Amino acid sequence: MAIKAYHRREERYEGLQLVYGEDEAAKAQILEAIEAVKAESEIAPKVMENCDLRERHKCAIYMEFDDDYDREGGAFFERVLERLNIKKCD
């Protein structure tokens, strides 16, 4: 399964969901990309994992900036997406 990305922004809130399904290698790749960008940028979003217990194929890593006054979240998310070679976000 390819990683699917979903982006959301409202005023000072910005979030990115990366759905990896049951692919543990993809999950590890996502977490590695997040850690690398955190080290480069010295900013860090809240990071959560969410799995639908009824439908395991809907597992995802979710990142959010909930008070992104300077809009640094967008650049952070772009770097994560570049590292994962994801060209399109829904």
Disulfide bonds with the S-S distance in Angstrom:
Cys51-Cys59 2.16
